[in-house]
Amino acid sequence: MFKIVDARFLAENIKKFEIEAPRIAKKRKAGQFVIIRIDEYGERIPLTIADSNVEKGTITIIVQGVGKTTKELNMKEAGDSILDVVGPLGQPSHIENFGTAVSIGGGVGTAIAYPTAVALKEAGNYVITINGARSKDLVILEDEMKSVSDEAYITTDDGSYGFHGFVTQKLQQLIDEGKKLDFVLAIGPIPMMKAVADVTRPYGIKTVVSLNPIMIDGTGMCGGCRVLINGKPKFACVDGPEFDAHAVDFKNLADRNRTYREYEQEALKRFEEHCRLEKQIKEMKEEK
Amino acid sequence: MSKLTPKERLKIPRHPMIEQDPMERSHNFNEVNLGYTAQLAMAEADRCLQCPKPTCVEGCPVHIQIKDFIGLIAEGDFLGAVKKIKEDNALPAICGRVCPQEEQCEESCVVAKRGEPVAIGHLERFVADYERNSGKIEIPEVKKSNGKKVAIVGSGPAGLSCAKDLCAKGYDVTVFEALHELGGVLVYGIPEFRLPKDIVRTEIDGLKKMGVKFQTDTIIGRLYTIDELFEEEGFDAVFLGVGAGLPWFLGIEGENLDGVYSANEFLTRVNLMKAYKFPEYDSPILDLHGKNVAVFGGGNTAMDAVRTALRLGAKNAYIIYRRSEKEMPARVEEVKHAKEEGVQFMLLTNPVRLIGDDEGWLKAVELIKMELGEPDASGRRRPIPIEGSNFTMDMDVAIVAIGNGPNPLIMKTTPEIEVSKRNTIVVDPETMKTSKKGVFAGGDIVTGGATVILAMGAGRKAAAAIDEYIQTGKW
């Protein structure tokens, strides 16, 4: 059992957890992830480690409630426990002094872009961060991103905060302004990562994305997380999760990630119905 | 023992295993083989000639004293029989179920020269089950602690047997497992209908009672490197029994389509994650009701996958194998069971490409007919494609079960451990010593995908060598 020592919402549906896992906290490097299983009936899902505190012996994960498991996780509070936390998994981010490095986080992807931005800064890069969200209330880690950036930008799709538009538009603007970009890291929804790859490709800017395919064991045993890199299958859990964005087959990744969509929707429906009934029972009890 | 003459013994026909009806069992996950009754076991034991030179023992990779344990069964001393087996084999309930007896002990049985061999596997299984059901499982004697610590990496058959022997000798043994459940391939790979998980749990509980410590969710190579196990955690020796956990794919077009699984993923979803109980359990597996499912391969894993597909409702479940039945590596019993349950065998057939629809779902497979040429390095006749014999079949799900390579995780973080061209760990075959001082290895990580009993034998061999190394300090 892994105890949750702190849990708080950063934005609607996006929750930050600090979990007691001293050994993982000590060993993890930027870009690596853990696999968690909430309880005996749970599935195993990968979540990137956003941060760690070696003294406190904790790791931080940031979770967006999308499906049953993530929504169930986001109902957990400080003091609750998670049955299994395994890691650190995957290859650490390849960090060096590239020169000018851009770290782009889209939505909850910022949770992963952040630790890599920290590492890029520590390696001596001039760090530009682009922190994108649909609207102002969904922007996360604004202060954290700012604190490691030489230039920090926020973009919102609806223009309610910062630059009005997508992260790719901001990136294009920087390129058009004549900024020499040496390295781009993009983490977020698949369409966003693909769009970033399309922006940087003509300029030959080295671009890395962190992929999120479906996984089970996370150690290379099941092969479920295979992604096509330059047309060749690679296992995201052991060869990745970060890959050269210009070599990734994003369509195949998106296709494979929707394999169980119907099942996920069914599970979510049942879960929400269950929560609704529980709430009703609780209310009835309180009325009594 | 009843006083039968050898001639009379030879006249007794082999007692078949009692099995669930094929039509019924192909729809459930309960164990297929139901086991002998005490009466059947004693009658089968009477078929043993008690040869002065028991060749069966030579046929067993761990040299179980087969003649002696069968003699005890014939006398009705079932607990005595299981004790005799356990002198050489830590996991009889498991080996009695999954060993390929037909090419080991039973192949060497003298009775087989005149008819069918004594059902050694069924008898082993019977006494192990008898002991478990009697509630009188004997916890082996454990020597006083010698204060030395051994780390076992992997809780599969190699690790468990190594842990047991070392614990009995007085070592402080910790088994590290990457997954959330203990048992390795015994729990994620082999299905419930062939090896009920309760049996694996009982064996592991036995080790816990002896004092073996287990730590799940711990990936060696990541959470602890091998050097950290020695330097920070104070272990005196390390045994690597991490198995062959990296699935091979065919390398053909379309293998990344939706609906294409490795056998490992398919079986792990069902066995470990209990996806057949979705949505009670959260992990899903594609609903196979009314679907066509192809499994590529001819080993035990392929049989496990195809029979699992049937149980998940597949309309047609095919084994597609490039050689003929004779060359199939699967146990004879698994092939027999698969056929009885309605699995369709397409032999001398190989996939050429997997064909998808616009949305990336598998819809068909293109296959080619094969013929057998000269024997290759494996001694089996090499399959050669027959040009122009290509044809396609509609298919909803394909499962690739062509074997596993060694998982490179530990070797990557411990480059001093020498590996072969096939990425298996190189060891001294007598001592299981690797090229790194204090580190031993055994099981599939050394041999490549093999059997439970060979892995167990390797674990025991390593345990003896670890004991010697720690006691003498000589590498």
Chai-1 contact restraints between the chains, C-beta under 6 A:
chainA,res_idxA,chainB,res_idxB,connection_type,confidence,min_distance_angstrom,max_distance_angstrom,comment,restraint_id
A,R23,B,L223,contact,1.0,0.0,6.0,A-B,restraint_1
A,R37,B,H180,contact,1.0,0.0,6.0,A-B,restraint_2
A,Y41,B,Y281,contact,1.0,0.0,6.0,A-B,restraint_3
A,Y41,B,D282,contact,1.0,0.0,6.0,A-B,restraint_4
A,G42,B,D282,contact,1.0,0.0,6.0,A-B,restraint_5
A,E43,B,D282,contact,1.0,0.0,6.0,A-B,restraint_6
A,E43,B,S283,contact,1.0,0.0,6.0,A-B,restraint_7
A,D84,B,H180,contact,1.0,0.0,6.0,A-B,restraint_8
A,D84,B,D217,contact,1.0,0.0,6.0,A-B,restraint_9
A,V86,B,D217,contact,1.0,0.0,6.0,A-B,restraint_10
A,P88,B,R222,contact,1.0,0.0,6.0,A-B,restraint_11
A,I216,B,T268,contact,1.0,0.0,6.0,A-B,restraint_12
A,T219,B,A178,contact,1.0,0.0,6.0,A-B,restraint_13
A,G220,B,L246,contact,1.0,0.0,6.0,A-B,restraint_14
A,G220,B,N407,contact,1.0,0.0,6.0,A-B,restraint_15
A,M221,B,G245,contact,1.0,0.0,6.0,A-B,restraint_16
A,M221,B,N264,contact,1.0,0.0,6.0,A-B,restraint_17
A,C222,B,N264,contact,1.0,0.0,6.0,A-B,restraint_18
A,C222,B,E265,contact,1.0,0.0,6.0,A-B,restraint_19
A,C222,B,T268,contact,1.0,0.0,6.0,A-B,restraint_20
A,G223,B,P247,contact,1.0,0.0,6.0,A-B,restraint_21
A,G223,B,S262,contact,1.0,0.0,6.0,A-B,restraint_22
A,G223,B,E265,contact,1.0,0.0,6.0,A-B,restraint_23
A,G224,B,E265,contact,1.0,0.0,6.0,A-B,restraint_24
A,L228,B,N256,contact,1.0,0.0,6.0,A-B,restraint_25
A,N252,B,N256,contact,1.0,0.0,6.0,A-B,restraint_26
A,D255,B,D258,contact,1.0,0.0,6.0,A-B,restraint_27
A,D255,B,G360,contact,1.0,0.0,6.0,A-B,restraint_28
A,R256,B,D258,contact,1.0,0.0,6.0,A-B,restraint_29
A,T259,B,D258,contact,1.0,0.0,6.0,A-B,restraint_30
A,Y260,B,P284,contact,1.0,0.0,6.0,A-B,restraint_31
A,Y263,B,P284,contact,1.0,0.0,6.0,A-B,restraint_32
A,A267,B,P279,contact,1.0,0.0,6.0,A-B,restraint_33
A,R270,B,P279,contact,1.0,0.0,6.0,A-B,restraint_34
